[in-house]
Amino acid sequence: MTAPATLTVDLDALSHNFHALETLTGVPVHPVVKANAYGLGAIPVARRLMVEGARTFFVARLNEGLELRTALGPTPVIYVLDGCVGDAAPSLRGADLRPVLNHEAQLSAWRSAGGAACGLQIDTGMNRLGFRIEVAPAGFAGLELVMSHLACADDPAEPMNQRQREAFAAVAERYPTALKSFANSGGCFLGPDYGFDAVRPGICLYGGGPEGRPDARLRPVATLSAEVLQVRTVPAGESVGYSRGFVAESDRTIATCGAGYADGILRSHAGSGQVWVAGSLRPLLGRVSMDVVAVDVTGLDITVGDRVEVFGPHRALDDAASAAGTISYELLTSITPRVPRHYTGAASA
Ligand SMILES: *Cc1c(COP(=O)(O)O)cnc(C)c1O
């Protein structure tokens, strides 16, 4: 089945990236599959990663953890980064999910609910989630993981990386029996000191580069393509789309393609966005509409039913993101549920 807008997920490329990160860091990769694996589909992604050897996953929310547990069965360890929020403890325990406890109230809620296995997040300077070092609790039974998160991992030259790493290494010594995890995707590329016992990449598994640029060690995983719904000639002087967003100075051939902002083509793509079509990059013209976008295909041999690539092997996710004034993470997680996900590559378990 094809649909006007389709997200194709190459599970073999996902597996390549998983093993590339293992090789690079020399430690186990604990994939982050929050936000539906950044829009790619948490269940097929996690299933394939289990086949590749992944045994521990991270999600952000309780409901993400519940869905993953149901789909994956009892084997994998699943951490919930939000921690023990509100009255979540019984649900977490019932599904054998491990909260990453972020502050004292979460810790006492988890303990008074009789919670056992859990993680602890230490804030080493990002000031987002986690215990400040001065108030980090002493180790306790059931504490399996101690982690922290880098604020600037996408910028290897930023001195804060090293400061956070040293702070984490020092505080981690207080928890000799817990697994230590520090690096997200960017952190995997900062050097061997950053690996600790296990890394937690998200975006690099899904083909985004660690510094917001394509990286030759990683393969593109996600391809967003759109079908050409109509081809027309726009005579010089006429306009295209809402608000006369583009006015033709010469005769142009326009392909109207079936992907719009209700599919996740952000409106900020207008003006600077490009798609790959018939061997070249072509500009988007005028406004992005809810369901369609106009592409200048002047001089190309394009017919209805052809497909254009918004990002994928020919148009890097990171380049598409910067053209839209955003980052790969937001581009992927903006792809809406109406876009069917297709999976290619070896079958998952
Ligand atoms: C989202 C997240 C990650 C993964 O980050 P990437 O930059 O996508 O690799 C790792 N750790 C924490 C705490 C996160 O919130």
The ligand as an SDF file (V2000), in Angstrom:
LIG
                    3D

 15 15  0  0  0  0  0  0  0  0999 V2000
   16.2910   11.9820   25.1240 C   0  0  0  0  0  0  0  0  0  0  0  0
   17.3700   11.5920   26.0760 C   0  0  0  0  0  0  0  0  0  0  0  0
   18.4740   10.8360   25.6410 C   0  0  0  0  0  0  0  0  0  0  0  0
   18.7440   10.5620   24.1750 C   0  0  0  0  0  0  0  0  0  0  0  0
   19.2360   11.7510   23.6020 O   0  0  0  0  0  0  0  0  0  0  0  0
   19.8210   11.7900   22.1130 P   0  0  0  0  0  0  0  0  0  0  0  0
   20.4370   13.1450   22.0210 O   0  0  0  0  0  0  0  0  0  0  0  0
   18.6630   11.6260   21.1910 O   0  0  0  0  0  0  0  0  0  0  0  0
   20.7830   10.6870   21.9710 O   0  0  0  0  0  0  0  0  0  0  0  0
   19.3640   10.3660   26.5840 C   0  0  0  0  0  0  0  0  0  0  0  0
   19.2010   10.6570   27.9020 N   0  0  0  0  0  0  0  0  0  0  0  0
   18.1730   11.4200   28.3530 C   0  0  0  0  0  0  0  0  0  0  0  0
   18.0730   11.7230   29.7890 C   0  0  0  0  0  0  0  0  0  0  0  0
   17.2390   11.9240   27.4550 C   0  0  0  0  0  0  0  0  0  0  0  0
   16.2430   12.6940   27.8930 O   0  0  0  0  0  0  0  0  0  0  0  0
  1  2  1  0
  2  3  1  0
  2 14  2  0
  3  4  1  0
  3 10  2  0
  4  5  1  0
  5  6  1  0
  6  7  2  0
  6  8  1  0
  6  9  1  0
 10 11  1  0
 11 12  2  0
 12 13  1  0
 12 14  1  0
 14 15  1  0
M  END
$$$$
